Amino acid sequence: MNRRNKELSEHPVQIAILEEAVLQLKTFSEYATSIDRNELAPIFERESRKIGELLEGKKRTGIKGLKNDKVFEEIKRNLLSFTNA
């Protein structure tokens, strides 16, 4: 595994995982507000910003996300139904 650190450090799955985390945290923040758990929303928002900053740093280094990531698209679809419930 140590011989593959460079390859792993540039792998596009990093972008997908970070994008999924940001999307989930934003959705949780909105949901917390919608159920009057307003004390939780800032926590989700803060963590979303932290991960967003990390994501932007990765993108600036030239790492691209996965193309046609069906898992990510399914997560997005399910999160939309979560907020519309």
VEXKOLVEX-195794 format. One record per atom (N, C-alpha, C, O): atom name; x, y, z; residue in three letters; residue number from 1. Coordinates in Angstrom, 3 decimals, always signed. Example, Ala and Ser with C-alpha at 12.3 -4.5 7.8 and 13.67 -1.06 7.14 Angstrom:
ATOM   lumnu         px         py         pz   marnu   guti
ATOM       N    +13.190     -5.690     +7.800     ALA      1
ATOM      CA    +12.300     -4.500     +7.800     ALA      1
ATOM       C    +13.200     -3.300     +7.800     ALA      1
ATOM       O    +14.236     -3.319     +8.465     ALA      1
ATOM       N    +12.850     -2.250     +7.080     SER      2
ATOM      CA    +13.670     -1.060     +7.140     SER      2
ATOM       C    +12.900     +0.030     +7.870     SER      2
ATOM       O    +13.409     +1.138     +8.039     SER      2
//
This chain:
ATOM   lumnu         px         py         pz   marnu   guti
ATOM       N     +0.821     -1.189     +0.000     MET      1
ATOM      CA     +0.000     +0.000     +0.000     MET      1
ATOM       C     +0.872     +1.262     +0.000     MET      1
ATOM       O     +0.536     +2.243     -0.664     MET      1
ATOM       N     +1.978     +1.245     +0.732     ASN      2
ATOM      CA     +2.823     +2.430     +0.804     ASN      2
ATOM       C     +3.356     +2.849     -0.551     ASN      2
ATOM       O     +3.577     +4.035     -0.795     ASN      2
ATOM       N     +3.563     +1.891     -1.429     ARG      3
ATOM      CA     +4.067     +2.213     -2.757     ARG      3
ATOM       C     +3.017     +2.924     -3.599     ARG      3
ATOM       O     +3.345     +3.505     -4.634     ARG      3
ATOM       N     +1.781     +2.885     -3.178     ARG      4
ATOM      CA     +0.699     +3.474     -3.980     ARG      4
ATOM       C     +0.171     +4.774     -3.379     ARG      4
ATOM       O     -0.885     +5.252     -3.793     ARG      4
ATOM       N     +0.876     +5.351     -2.420     ASN      5
ATOM      CA     +0.404     +6.576     -1.769     ASN      5
ATOM       C     +0.172     +7.708     -2.756     ASN      5
ATOM       O     -0.836     +8.409     -2.665     ASN      5
ATOM       N     +1.086     +7.897     -3.693     LYS      6
ATOM      CA     +0.916     +8.983     -4.670     LYS      6
ATOM       C     -0.329     +8.742     -5.522     LYS      6
ATOM       O     -1.126     +9.652     -5.747     LYS      6
ATOM       N     -0.480     +7.526     -5.983     GLU      7
ATOM      CA     -1.660     +7.195     -6.788     GLU      7
ATOM       C     -2.938     +7.426     -5.990     GLU      7
ATOM       O     -3.901     +7.997     -6.502     GLU      7
ATOM       N     -2.944     +6.987     -4.749     LEU      8
ATOM      CA     -4.124     +7.170     -3.904     LEU      8
ATOM       C     -4.373     +8.646     -3.595     LEU      8
ATOM       O     -5.522     +9.080     -3.514     LEU      8
ATOM       N     -3.300     +9.414     -3.424     SER      9
ATOM      CA     -3.459    +10.833     -3.090     SER      9
ATOM       C     -4.074    +11.632     -4.231     SER      9
ATOM       O     -4.559    +12.743     -4.019     SER      9
ATOM       N     -4.057    +11.077     -5.432     GLU     10
ATOM      CA     -4.609    +11.772     -6.591     GLU     10
ATOM       C     -5.868    +11.101     -7.136     GLU     10
ATOM       O     -6.376    +11.495     -8.186     GLU     10
ATOM       N     -6.364    +10.110     -6.440     HIS     11
ATOM      CA     -7.505     +9.343     -6.950     HIS     11
ATOM       C     -8.796    +10.173     -6.891     HIS     11
ATOM       O     -9.057    +10.834     -5.886     HIS     11
ATOM       N     -9.598    +10.143     -7.955     PRO     12
ATOM      CA    -10.820    +10.936     -8.013     PRO     12
ATOM       C    -11.896    +10.543     -7.002     PRO     12
ATOM       O    -12.823    +11.318     -6.766     PRO     12
ATOM       N    -11.796     +9.378     -6.411     VAL     13
ATOM      CA    -12.819     +8.986     -5.440     VAL     13
ATOM       C    -12.827     +9.946     -4.248     VAL     13
ATOM       O    -13.854    +10.109     -3.590     VAL     13
ATOM       N    -11.684    +10.580     -3.969     GLN     14
ATOM      CA    -11.633    +11.560     -2.882     GLN     14
ATOM       C    -12.663    +12.664     -3.085     GLN     14
ATOM       O    -13.364    +13.057     -2.153     GLN     14
ATOM       N    -12.742    +13.155     -4.312     ILE     15
ATOM      CA    -13.672    +14.233     -4.629     ILE     15
ATOM       C    -15.104    +13.755     -4.425     ILE     15
ATOM       O    -15.921    +14.464     -3.837     ILE     15
ATOM       N    -15.403    +12.575     -4.902     ALA     16
ATOM      CA    -16.759    +12.031     -4.766     ALA     16
ATOM       C    -17.152    +11.899     -3.298     ALA     16
ATOM       O    -18.262    +12.270     -2.916     ALA     16
ATOM       N    -16.259    +11.380     -2.485     ILE     17
ATOM      CA    -16.565    +11.194     -1.065     ILE     17
ATOM       C    -16.785    +12.534     -0.381     ILE     17
ATOM       O    -17.720    +12.687     +0.405     ILE     17
ATOM       N    -15.934    +13.500     -0.676     LEU     18
ATOM      CA    -16.084    +14.820     -0.056     LEU     18
ATOM       C    -17.353    +15.524     -0.532     LEU     18
ATOM       O    -18.039    +16.161     +0.267     LEU     18
ATOM       N    -17.670    +15.419     -1.815     GLU     19
ATOM      CA    -18.907    +16.018     -2.329     GLU     19
ATOM       C    -20.135    +15.380     -1.689     GLU     19
ATOM       O    -21.101    +16.069     -1.364     GLU     19
ATOM       N    -20.095    +14.090     -1.512     GLU     20
ATOM      CA    -21.209    +13.395     -0.864     GLU     20
ATOM       C    -21.365    +13.858     +0.578     GLU     20
ATOM       O    -22.484    +14.075     +1.044     GLU     20
ATOM       N    -20.261    +14.010     +1.280     ALA     21
ATOM      CA    -20.318    +14.450     +2.679     ALA     21
ATOM       C    -20.907    +15.853     +2.787     ALA     21
ATOM       O    -21.743    +16.111     +3.653     ALA     21
ATOM       N    -20.475    +16.757     +1.912     VAL     22
ATOM      CA    -20.998    +18.125     +1.931     VAL     22
ATOM       C    -22.497    +18.118     +1.659     VAL     22
ATOM       O    -23.258    +18.781     +2.364     VAL     22
ATOM       N    -22.917    +17.391     +0.668     LEU     23
ATOM      CA    -24.330    +17.318     +0.319     LEU     23
ATOM       C    -25.160    +16.758     +1.478     LEU     23
ATOM       O    -26.230    +17.279     +1.793     LEU     23
ATOM       N    -24.666    +15.712     +2.098     GLN     24
ATOM      CA    -25.387    +15.120     +3.218     GLN     24
ATOM       C    -25.478    +16.090     +4.396     GLN     24
ATOM       O    -26.543    +16.234     +4.997     GLN     24
ATOM       N    -24.383    +16.748     +4.726     LEU     25
ATOM      CA    -24.397    +17.679     +5.854     LEU     25
ATOM       C    -25.329    +18.855     +5.602     LEU     25
ATOM       O    -26.020    +19.299     +6.519     LEU     25
ATOM       N    -25.363    +19.368     +4.377     LYS     26
ATOM      CA    -26.287    +20.458     +4.053     LYS     26
ATOM       C    -27.736    +19.995     +4.186     LYS     26
ATOM       O    -28.589    +20.721     +4.697     LYS     26
ATOM       N    -27.997    +18.786     +3.722     THR     27
ATOM      CA    -29.346    +18.235     +3.837     THR     27
ATOM       C    -29.731    +18.053     +5.297     THR     27
ATOM       O    -30.854    +18.380     +5.682     THR     27
ATOM       N    -28.826    +17.539     +6.110     PHE     28
ATOM      CA    -29.106    +17.357     +7.534     PHE     28
ATOM       C    -29.362    +18.694     +8.217     PHE     28
ATOM       O    -30.212    +18.787     +9.102     PHE     28
ATOM       N    -28.639    +19.717     +7.814     SER     29
ATOM      CA    -28.846    +21.044     +8.381     SER     29
ATOM       C    -30.252    +21.545     +8.070     SER     29
ATOM       O    -30.957    +22.037     +8.951     SER     29
ATOM       N    -30.650    +21.414     +6.811     GLU     30
ATOM      CA    -31.994    +21.832     +6.414     GLU     30
ATOM       C    -33.061    +21.036     +7.156     GLU     30
ATOM       O    -34.071    +21.586     +7.594     GLU     30
ATOM       N    -32.826    +19.749     +7.289     TYR     31
ATOM      CA    -33.800    +18.905     +7.979     TYR     31
ATOM       C    -33.900    +19.278     +9.454     TYR     31
ATOM       O    -34.995    +19.344    +10.013     TYR     31
ATOM       N    -32.760    +19.518    +10.074     ALA     32
ATOM      CA    -32.761    +19.903    +11.491     ALA     32
ATOM       C    -33.594    +21.164    +11.690     ALA     32
ATOM       O    -34.372    +21.259    +12.639     ALA     32
ATOM       N    -33.429    +22.116    +10.804     THR     33
ATOM      CA    -34.214    +23.347    +10.893     THR     33
ATOM       C    -35.695    +23.066    +10.694     THR     33
ATOM       O    -36.540    +23.642    +11.380     THR     33
ATOM       N    -36.010    +22.179     +9.754     SER     34
ATOM      CA    -37.416    +21.900     +9.455     SER     34
ATOM       C    -38.135    +21.193    +10.595     SER     34
ATOM       O    -39.360    +21.273    +10.689     SER     34
ATOM       N    -37.407    +20.508    +11.455     ILE     35
ATOM      CA    -38.052    +19.816    +12.590     ILE     35
ATOM       C    -37.790    +20.546    +13.912     ILE     35
ATOM       O    -37.900    +19.972    +14.995     ILE     35
ATOM       N    -37.444    +21.824    +13.785     ASP     36
ATOM      CA    -37.201    +22.679    +14.956     ASP     36
ATOM       C    -36.082    +22.186    +15.864     ASP     36
ATOM       O    -36.158    +22.309    +17.086     ASP     36
ATOM       N    -35.057    +21.632    +15.257     ARG     37
ATOM      CA    -33.841    +21.279    +15.999     ARG     37
ATOM       C    -32.753    +22.263    +15.580     ARG     37
ATOM       O    -31.677    +21.880    +15.119     ARG     37
ATOM       N    -33.069    +23.535    +15.757     ASN     38
ATOM      CA    -32.219    +24.619    +15.272     ASN     38
ATOM       C    -30.819    +24.617    +15.876     ASN     38
ATOM       O    -29.898    +25.189    +15.293     ASN     38
ATOM       N    -30.647    +23.999    +17.010     GLU     39
ATOM      CA    -29.322    +23.945    +17.634     GLU     39
ATOM       C    -28.374    +23.034    +16.859     GLU     39
ATOM       O    -27.156    +23.153    +16.985     GLU     39
ATOM       N    -28.929    +22.128    +16.062     LEU     40
ATOM      CA    -28.091    +21.202    +15.303     LEU     40
ATOM       C    -27.638    +21.768    +13.964     LEU     40
ATOM       O    -26.559    +21.429    +13.477     LEU     40
ATOM       N    -28.447    +22.618    +13.374     ALA     41
ATOM      CA    -28.147    +23.144    +12.038     ALA     41
ATOM       C    -26.763    +23.792    +11.958     ALA     41
ATOM       O    -26.029    +23.505    +11.012     ALA     41
ATOM       N    -26.372    +24.652    +12.904     PRO     42
ATOM      CA    -25.039    +25.271    +12.792     PRO     42
ATOM       C    -23.893    +24.253    +12.860     PRO     42
ATOM       O    -22.836    +24.468    +12.266     PRO     42
ATOM       N    -24.097    +23.175    +13.562     ILE     43
ATOM      CA    -23.072    +22.130    +13.649     ILE     43
ATOM       C    -22.883    +21.491    +12.281     ILE     43
ATOM       O    -21.756    +21.334    +11.811     ILE     43
ATOM       N    -23.990    +21.125    +11.644     PHE     44
ATOM      CA    -23.912    +20.537    +10.311     PHE     44
ATOM       C    -23.315    +21.527     +9.312     PHE     44
ATOM       O    -22.510    +21.149     +8.461     PHE     44
ATOM       N    -23.711    +22.788     +9.421     GLU     45
ATOM      CA    -23.202    +23.803     +8.502     GLU     45
ATOM       C    -21.695    +24.012     +8.682     GLU     45
ATOM       O    -20.964    +24.134     +7.700     GLU     45
ATOM       N    -21.236    +24.054     +9.923     ARG     46
ATOM      CA    -19.808    +24.242    +10.199     ARG     46
ATOM       C    -18.987    +23.092     +9.607     ARG     46
ATOM       O    -17.961    +23.315     +8.964     ARG     46
ATOM       N    -19.448    +21.879     +9.831     GLU     47
ATOM      CA    -18.726    +20.723     +9.308     GLU     47
ATOM       C    -18.763    +20.684     +7.784     GLU     47
ATOM       O    -17.796    +20.280     +7.139     GLU     47
ATOM       N    -19.889    +21.109     +7.219     SER     48
ATOM      CA    -20.001    +21.179     +5.768     SER     48
ATOM       C    -18.987    +22.167     +5.195     SER     48
ATOM       O    -18.361    +21.893     +4.172     SER     48
ATOM       N    -18.825    +23.314     +5.852     ARG     49
ATOM      CA    -17.844    +24.307     +5.391     ARG     49
ATOM       C    -16.422    +23.756     +5.479     ARG     49
ATOM       O    -15.625    +23.956     +4.563     ARG     49
ATOM       N    -16.103    +23.072     +6.557     LYS     50
ATOM      CA    -14.761    +22.500     +6.716     LYS     50
ATOM       C    -14.455    +21.518     +5.585     LYS     50
ATOM       O    -13.392    +21.569     +4.967     LYS     50
ATOM       N    -15.396    +20.638     +5.333     ILE     51
ATOM      CA    -15.196    +19.647     +4.273     ILE     51
ATOM       C    -15.176    +20.335     +2.912     ILE     51
ATOM       O    -14.418    +19.937     +2.027     ILE     51
ATOM       N    -16.006    +21.366     +2.740     GLY     52
ATOM      CA    -16.012    +22.126     +1.501     GLY     52
ATOM       C    -14.664    +22.779     +1.226     GLY     52
ATOM       O    -14.209    +22.815     +0.083     GLY     52
ATOM       N    -14.031    +23.290     +2.263     GLU     53
ATOM      CA    -12.703    +23.884     +2.103     GLU     53
ATOM       C    -11.679    +22.826     +1.684     GLU     53
ATOM       O    -10.842    +23.064     +0.813     GLU     53
ATOM       N    -11.761    +21.673     +2.310     LEU     54
ATOM      CA    -10.870    +20.571     +1.940     LEU     54
ATOM       C    -11.107    +20.170     +0.486     LEU     54
ATOM       O    -10.162    +19.939     -0.269     LEU     54
ATOM       N    -12.365    +20.092     +0.111     LEU     55
ATOM      CA    -12.740    +19.739     -1.263     LEU     55
ATOM       C    -12.166    +20.745     -2.260     LEU     55
ATOM       O    -11.596    +20.354     -3.279     LEU     55
ATOM       N    -12.313    +22.019     -1.973     GLU     56
ATOM      CA    -11.788    +23.043     -2.873     GLU     56
ATOM       C    -10.275    +22.941     -2.998     GLU     56
ATOM       O     -9.729    +23.124     -4.086     GLU     56
ATOM       N     -9.598    +22.652     -1.900     GLY     57
ATOM      CA     -8.153    +22.476     -1.947     GLY     57
ATOM       C     -7.755    +21.313     -2.841     GLY     57
ATOM       O     -6.800    +21.413     -3.611     GLY     57
ATOM       N     -8.484    +20.218     -2.738     LYS     58
ATOM      CA     -8.222    +19.058     -3.589     LYS     58
ATOM       C     -8.446    +19.408     -5.058     LYS     58
ATOM       O     -7.664    +19.009     -5.920     LYS     58
ATOM       N     -9.511    +20.149     -5.339     LYS     59
ATOM      CA     -9.811    +20.522     -6.720     LYS     59
ATOM       C     -8.737    +21.451     -7.281     LYS     59
ATOM       O     -8.389    +21.356     -8.458     LYS     59
ATOM       N     -8.210    +22.351     -6.442     ARG     60
ATOM      CA     -7.160    +23.266     -6.902     ARG     60
ATOM       C     -5.891    +22.513     -7.286     ARG     60
ATOM       O     -5.113    +22.988     -8.113     ARG     60
ATOM       N     -5.679    +21.348     -6.694     THR     61
ATOM      CA     -4.494    +20.566     -7.050     THR     61
ATOM       C     -4.689    +19.834     -8.373     THR     61
ATOM       O     -3.754    +19.225     -8.895     THR     61
ATOM       N     -5.899    +19.894     -8.911     GLY     62
ATOM      CA     -6.156    +19.285    -10.216     GLY     62
ATOM       C     -6.847    +17.936    -10.158     GLY     62
ATOM       O     -7.055    +17.303    -11.192     GLY     62
ATOM       N     -7.207    +17.489     -8.964     ILE     63
ATOM      CA     -7.909    +16.210     -8.865     ILE     63
ATOM       C     -9.329    +16.389     -9.389     ILE     63
ATOM       O    -10.048    +17.289     -8.955     ILE     63
ATOM       N     -9.720    +15.552    -10.297     LYS     64
ATOM      CA    -11.068    +15.588    -10.876     LYS     64
ATOM       C    -11.946    +14.557    -10.178     LYS     64
ATOM       O    -11.455    +13.565     -9.638     LYS     64
ATOM       N    -13.247    +14.807    -10.197     GLY     65
ATOM      CA    -14.181    +13.855     -9.624     GLY     65
ATOM       C    -14.444    +12.695    -10.565     GLY     65
ATOM       O    -13.947    +12.659    -11.691     GLY     65
ATOM       N    -15.222    +11.762    -10.090     LEU     66
ATOM      CA    -15.590    +10.616    -10.915     LEU     66
ATOM       C    -16.646    +11.036    -11.931     LEU     66
ATOM       O    -17.529    +11.834    -11.618     LEU     66
ATOM       N    -16.559    +10.508    -13.129     LYS     67
ATOM      CA    -17.561    +10.793    -14.149     LYS     67
ATOM       C    -18.694     +9.782    -14.017     LYS     67
ATOM       O    -18.468     +8.595    -13.781     LYS     67
ATOM       N    -19.905    +10.276    -14.173     ASN     68
ATOM      CA    -21.081     +9.401    -14.143     ASN     68
ATOM       C    -21.105     +8.508    -12.909     ASN     68
ATOM       O    -21.280     +7.294    -13.011     ASN     68
ATOM       N    -20.931     +9.115    -11.757     ASP     69
ATOM      CA    -20.910     +8.366    -10.502     ASP     69
ATOM       C    -22.344     +8.035    -10.096     ASP     69
ATOM       O    -23.052     +8.877     -9.542     ASP     69
ATOM       N    -22.759     +6.819    -10.374     LYS     70
ATOM      CA    -24.138     +6.407    -10.112     LYS     70
ATOM       C    -24.465     +6.393     -8.624     LYS     70
ATOM       O    -25.600     +6.671     -8.237     LYS     70
ATOM       N    -23.490     +6.074     -7.795     VAL     71
ATOM      CA    -23.718     +6.068     -6.344     VAL     71
ATOM       C    -24.015     +7.484     -5.875     VAL     71
ATOM       O    -24.958     +7.703     -5.114     VAL     71
ATOM       N    -23.218     +8.446     -6.323     PHE     72
ATOM      CA    -23.432     +9.836     -5.939     PHE     72
ATOM       C    -24.804    +10.321     -6.410     PHE     72
ATOM       O    -25.518    +10.984     -5.657     PHE     72
ATOM       N    -25.167    +10.004     -7.619     GLU     73
ATOM      CA    -26.468    +10.413     -8.134     GLU     73
ATOM       C    -27.606     +9.805     -7.319     GLU     73
ATOM       O    -28.621    +10.462     -7.087     GLU     73
ATOM       N    -27.445     +8.574     -6.891     GLU     74
ATOM      CA    -28.471     +7.924     -6.069     GLU     74
ATOM       C    -28.553     +8.570     -4.685     GLU     74
ATOM       O    -29.643     +8.745     -4.140     GLU     74
ATOM       N    -27.419     +8.915     -4.134     ILE     75
ATOM      CA    -27.406     +9.611     -2.838     ILE     75
ATOM       C    -28.131    +10.943     -2.975     ILE     75
ATOM       O    -28.962    +11.286     -2.133     ILE     75
ATOM       N    -27.825    +11.693     -4.026     LYS     76
ATOM      CA    -28.505    +12.975     -4.238     LYS     76
ATOM       C    -30.012    +12.786     -4.357     LYS     76
ATOM       O    -30.790    +13.531     -3.761     LYS     76
ATOM       N    -30.412    +11.790     -5.126     ARG     77
ATOM      CA    -31.845    +11.541     -5.320     ARG     77
ATOM       C    -32.520    +11.210     -3.992     ARG     77
ATOM       O    -33.608    +11.710     -3.705     ARG     77
ATOM       N    -31.889    +10.384     -3.199     ASN     78
ATOM      CA    -32.468    +10.002     -1.912     ASN     78
ATOM       C    -32.484    +11.153     -0.923     ASN     78
ATOM       O    -33.412    +11.270     -0.124     ASN     78
ATOM       N    -31.482    +11.994     -0.966     LEU     79
ATOM      CA    -31.482    +13.152     -0.074     LEU     79
ATOM       C    -32.597    +14.132     -0.438     LEU     79
ATOM       O    -33.175    +14.765     +0.446     LEU     79
ATOM       N    -32.900    +14.262     -1.710     LEU     80
ATOM      CA    -34.010    +15.122     -2.117     LEU     80
ATOM       C    -35.322    +14.591     -1.550     LEU     80
ATOM       O    -36.153    +15.364     -1.073     LEU     80
ATOM       N    -35.508    +13.296     -1.602     SER     81
ATOM      CA    -36.744    +12.746     -1.061     SER     81
ATOM       C    -36.773    +12.883     +0.465     SER     81
ATOM       O    -37.845    +13.000     +1.058     SER     81
ATOM       N    -35.620    +12.870     +1.086     PHE     82
ATOM      CA    -35.504    +13.036     +2.538     PHE     82
ATOM       C    -35.986    +14.429     +2.953     PHE     82
ATOM       O    -36.719    +14.569     +3.931     PHE     82
ATOM       N    -35.575    +15.446     +2.213     THR     83
ATOM      CA    -35.961    +16.813     +2.575     THR     83
ATOM       C    -37.396    +17.121     +2.187     THR     83
ATOM       O    -37.998    +18.045     +2.736     THR     83
ATOM       N    -37.949    +16.371     +1.258     ASN     84
ATOM      CA    -39.325    +16.598     +0.826     ASN     84
ATOM       C    -40.331    +15.785     +1.623     ASN     84
ATOM       O    -41.534    +15.859     +1.372     ASN     84
ATOM       N    -39.844    +15.013     +2.577     ALA     85
ATOM      CA    -40.747    +14.146     +3.355     ALA     85
ATOM       C    -41.558    +14.931     +4.349     ALA     85
ATOM       O    -42.364    +14.356     +5.081     ALA     85
//
